[in-house]
């Protein structure tokens, strides 16, 4: 992993006046040297800096965050109670963080630097204030990057039309993650909890079945559409007063609402 580390000479950025190593903060262009006080303009477009996000969430808190997510609206009912959750593994996962210029705006692109099955993690927001220089005491938990930065740059050029000249800064960032495995109804699933923000990521999970909701919604729409025709039918076909037809429609609508909402409540409680 030395070729990615900030300690290597090619990845250090030195003061233009005294040649001391500058304490670079991600996203900053002007840095004051701690030794001579000189203000340096930092061009990081060609350098690859190495950062890490410190873990601030303990295992018990991460498990609690996972349980809260399981009890949310996206998952099946009682997943938090019925799922058998294994003890998680902890790892520092590598991500390529690219700051790019698109027109007059700056955009941050996050891409995996190793094999990753849960792609939602690329949507994670990493505040610059959470980053600090990578410490090699983390090597025991760190996953070695396997995706070269050149591959990411080619992907950005081919898929997002971001040319190499638009890349303002490239960084390798190790994120602290808890990897949870859990079983539900005979199947095994994986969820990731960010050990810095407690945010939960999962690509495949036992989600609520949409068919019952779609069915009751479709039936409700069809019934109310038919009910809405009552005023017109009563006026043109039965030659009744339009006001009477509207009154009949209101009564029918109220009567229909009772079983529809009852069935919807039953489905919500069961699914």
Secondary structure by P-SEA (a helix, b strand, c coil): cccccccccccbbbbccccccccccccccbbbbcccccccccccccbbbbbbbbbcccaaaaaaaaaaaaacccccccccccccccbbbbbbbbbbbbbbbcccbbbbbbbbcccccccccccbbbbcccccccccccccccccccccaaaaaaaaacccccccccccbbbbbbbbbbbbbbbcccbbbbbbbcccccbbbbcccccccaaaaaaaaaaaaaaaaaaaaaaaaaaccccccaaaaaaaaaaaaaaaaaaaaaaaaaaaacc
